[in-house]
Amino acid sequence: MEYAGLVITAIRTSSPSRAHEAADHLEAQFRDMAPNERIGTKSELQKMLGVAAGTLNEALRLLQERGLVEVKPGPRGGVFTTVPDPVVQLGQTFLSVRGQPESVGHAVAVRDALESLVVMEALRNRSAASVRGLRGRIARVAESIDDDEQFLRQIWCLHEDIANMGSNQILTSMYLGILKLVEDATLGVVPQSKSVDYKRERLEVHELIVDAIDKKDVAAAERAIARHRLATS
């Protein structure tokens, strides 16, 4: 069926989540439309897709959460395309590459590139309370040195704590999204897969990063970040 130059086909397969399927199906068909272009009314879209009203409403809610459509009331209202929020687009990008074989290596490379910016943000915005939090996290890293999985989780938490100290919300969102992608891909850590000496080295590197943040020592932070990159490579 065609409406306003947009050809929308009905959903012909069954799915555990008809609403998610309808949202994905609809998104694929209006992806190339210009922003603020009218797709149709709810009743028109329901008929075009061949779904129940409740399914369509849930699908539109999902699309609104993705920042892709706007539902306008009134005689000239309906469902319109919108300009996606860049942060929403970023989150969708992370979701789309998750599980791809090369995604982890690419994510680690981007994480390493952002590491210095994240640490410098924390250094500039540190407070006595936030530094105490980092010291407490370092203590938990040390306590878990005999448990590979817990050790790694505590280091991830430390990096999240550092990122959340910054005032640049775009940087924080990007960094945490990439960190989450890396975390999800490495949850199956093999117990005792790393030597204690290796873990002690990583602990020491992170202690140096926290010390540099505490002292607001830019040169020390740069040295610690370089050492961290070498240790994780």
C-alpha positions as CSV (number, residue, x, y, z in Angstrom):
1,M,0.0,0.0,0.0
2,E,1.3,3.5,-0.8
3,Y,0.7,6.7,1.1
4,A,2.3,10.1,0.4
5,G,4.9,8.4,-1.8
6,L,5.8,5.8,0.9
7,V,5.1,2.2,0.1
8,I,4.4,0.3,3.3
9,T,3.9,-3.5,3.2
10,A,2.0,-5.5,5.8
11,I,3.8,-7.7,8.3
12,R,3.6,-11.3,7.1
13,T,5.6,-13.2,9.7
14,S,4.8,-14.1,13.3
15,S,7.0,-13.0,16.1
16,P,7.1,-13.2,19.9
17,S,7.0,-9.4,20.0
18,R,4.7,-8.0,17.3
19,A,5.3,-4.5,18.5
20,H,9.0,-4.7,18.1
21,E,8.7,-6.3,14.8
22,A,6.2,-3.6,13.6
23,A,8.6,-0.9,14.9
24,D,11.6,-2.4,13.0
25,H,9.5,-3.0,9.9
26,L,8.1,0.5,9.9
27,E,11.6,2.1,10.6
28,A,13.1,0.2,7.7
29,Q,10.5,1.6,5.3
30,F,10.7,5.3,6.3
31,R,14.4,5.5,7.0
32,D,15.2,7.5,3.9
33,M,12.4,10.0,4.3
34,A,13.2,13.7,5.1
35,P,12.7,15.0,8.7
36,N,9.3,16.3,9.6
37,E,7.6,14.4,6.8
38,R,4.2,13.0,7.5
39,I,4.0,9.2,7.4
40,G,0.3,8.8,7.9
41,T,-2.4,8.7,10.6
42,K,-2.5,5.9,13.2
43,S,-5.5,4.3,11.5
44,E,-3.8,4.4,8.1
45,L,-0.6,2.8,9.5
46,Q,-2.6,0.2,11.4
47,K,-4.3,-0.8,8.2
48,M,-1.1,-0.7,6.1
49,L,0.8,-2.9,8.6
50,G,-2.1,-5.3,9.3
51,V,-1.7,-5.1,13.1
52,A,-4.0,-4.4,16.1
53,A,-4.3,-0.9,17.4
54,G,-2.5,-1.8,20.7
55,T,0.4,-3.3,18.7
56,L,0.7,-0.1,16.6
57,N,0.7,2.1,19.7
58,E,3.4,0.1,21.3
59,A,5.4,0.1,18.0
60,L,5.1,3.9,17.8
61,R,6.2,4.2,21.5
62,L,9.3,2.2,20.6
63,L,10.0,4.5,17.6
64,Q,9.6,7.6,19.8
65,E,12.1,6.2,22.3
66,R,14.5,5.8,19.4
67,G,13.9,9.4,18.5
68,L,12.6,8.5,15.1
69,V,9.0,9.7,15.0
70,E,6.7,12.2,16.5
71,V,3.0,11.7,17.0
72,K,1.0,15.0,16.5
73,P,-2.6,15.4,17.5
74,G,-5.3,17.3,15.6
75,P,-6.9,17.3,12.1
76,R,-3.6,17.7,10.4
77,G,-1.7,15.5,12.8
78,G,-0.5,12.0,12.5
79,V,2.8,10.3,12.6
80,F,5.8,12.3,11.4
81,T,9.5,11.6,10.9
82,T,11.8,13.6,13.1
83,V,15.5,14.5,13.4
84,P,17.0,11.8,15.6
85,D,18.7,12.9,18.8
86,P,22.5,12.3,18.3
87,V,22.8,10.6,21.7
88,V,19.9,8.3,20.8
89,Q,21.6,7.5,17.4
90,L,24.8,6.7,19.3
91,G,23.1,4.3,21.5
92,Q,21.5,2.6,18.5
93,T,24.9,2.3,16.9
94,F,26.2,0.5,19.9
95,L,23.3,-1.9,19.8
96,S,23.7,-2.5,16.0
97,V,27.4,-3.5,16.2
98,R,27.1,-5.6,19.4
99,G,27.9,-9.2,18.5
100,Q,29.8,-8.4,15.3
101,P,33.2,-10.3,15.3
102,E,35.3,-7.1,14.9
103,S,33.3,-4.9,17.2
104,V,35.3,-5.7,20.4
105,G,38.6,-4.8,18.9
106,H,37.2,-1.6,17.4
107,A,35.5,-0.7,20.7
108,V,38.8,-1.2,22.6
109,A,40.6,1.0,20.2
110,V,38.0,3.8,20.6
111,R,38.0,3.3,24.4
112,D,41.8,3.7,24.5
113,A,41.6,6.9,22.4
114,L,39.0,8.4,24.8
115,E,40.8,7.3,28.0
116,S,42.9,10.4,28.3
117,L,40.0,12.7,27.8
118,V,38.0,10.9,30.4
119,V,40.8,10.9,33.0
120,M,41.5,14.6,32.4
121,E,37.8,15.4,32.8
122,A,37.8,13.6,36.2
123,L,41.1,15.4,37.2
124,R,39.6,18.8,36.5
125,N,36.3,18.0,38.3
126,R,37.5,15.9,41.2
127,S,36.1,16.4,44.7
128,A,37.2,15.0,48.0
129,A,34.1,12.8,48.0
130,S,34.7,11.5,44.5
131,V,38.3,10.7,45.3
132,R,37.3,8.8,48.4
133,G,34.9,6.8,46.1
134,L,37.8,5.9,43.8
135,R,40.0,4.9,46.7
136,G,37.3,2.6,48.0
137,R,36.9,1.1,44.5
138,I,40.7,0.5,44.3
139,A,40.4,-1.3,47.6
140,R,37.7,-3.6,46.1
141,V,39.9,-4.3,43.1
142,A,42.8,-5.3,45.4
143,E,40.5,-7.5,47.5
144,S,39.3,-9.4,44.3
145,I,42.8,-10.1,42.9
146,D,42.3,-13.9,43.3
147,D,39.0,-13.9,41.4
148,D,39.6,-13.1,37.7
149,E,36.0,-12.3,36.9
150,Q,35.4,-10.1,40.0
151,F,38.7,-8.4,39.5
152,L,37.8,-7.4,36.0
153,R,34.3,-6.3,37.0
154,Q,35.8,-4.0,39.7
155,I,38.2,-2.5,37.2
156,W,35.2,-1.8,34.9
157,C,33.4,-0.2,37.8
158,L,36.4,2.0,38.5
159,H,36.5,3.2,34.9
160,E,32.8,4.0,35.2
161,D,33.3,5.9,38.4
162,I,36.1,7.9,36.7
163,A,33.9,8.7,33.7
164,N,31.0,9.8,35.8
165,M,33.2,12.4,37.5
166,G,33.5,14.5,34.3
167,S,31.2,17.3,33.3
168,N,31.2,16.6,29.5
169,Q,28.1,14.5,29.2
170,I,28.6,13.6,25.6
171,L,32.1,12.3,26.3
172,T,30.8,10.3,29.3
173,S,27.9,8.8,27.3
174,M,30.2,7.8,24.5
175,Y,32.8,6.3,26.8
176,L,30.3,4.4,29.0
177,G,28.5,3.0,25.9
178,I,31.8,1.7,24.5
179,L,32.8,0.3,27.8
180,K,29.5,-1.5,28.1
181,L,30.0,-3.0,24.6
182,V,33.4,-4.3,25.7
183,E,32.0,-5.6,29.0
184,D,29.2,-7.5,27.3
185,A,31.6,-9.2,25.0
186,T,34.0,-10.4,27.7
187,L,31.6,-11.6,30.4
188,G,32.8,-15.2,29.9
189,V,36.1,-14.7,31.6
190,V,37.9,-18.0,32.3
191,P,38.8,-18.3,36.0
192,Q,42.5,-18.0,36.7
193,S,43.2,-17.0,33.1
194,K,45.6,-14.2,34.1
195,S,48.6,-14.4,36.4
196,V,48.7,-12.7,39.8
197,D,51.7,-10.7,38.6
198,Y,49.7,-9.4,35.6
199,K,46.8,-8.4,37.9
200,R,49.1,-6.7,40.3
201,E,50.5,-4.7,37.5
202,R,47.0,-3.6,36.4
203,L,46.2,-2.8,40.0
204,E,49.3,-0.6,40.3
205,V,48.5,1.2,37.0
206,H,45.0,2.1,38.2
207,E,46.3,3.2,41.6
208,L,48.6,5.6,39.6
209,I,45.6,7.0,37.7
210,V,43.7,7.6,40.9
211,D,46.7,9.2,42.5
212,A,47.1,11.6,39.5
213,I,43.4,12.5,39.6
214,D,43.6,13.1,43.4
215,K,46.7,15.4,43.0
216,K,45.4,17.0,39.8
217,D,48.8,16.1,38.3
218,V,48.4,16.2,34.5
219,A,51.8,14.9,33.7
220,A,51.4,12.0,36.1
221,A,48.0,11.2,34.6
222,E,49.5,11.1,31.1
223,R,52.2,8.7,32.2
224,A,49.7,6.5,33.9
225,I,47.4,6.4,30.9
226,A,50.3,5.5,28.6
227,R,51.2,2.7,31.0
228,H,47.6,1.6,31.2
229,R,47.4,1.4,27.4
230,L,50.5,-0.7,27.2
231,A,49.3,-3.0,30.0
232,T,45.9,-3.7,28.2
233,S,47.4,-4.0,24.8
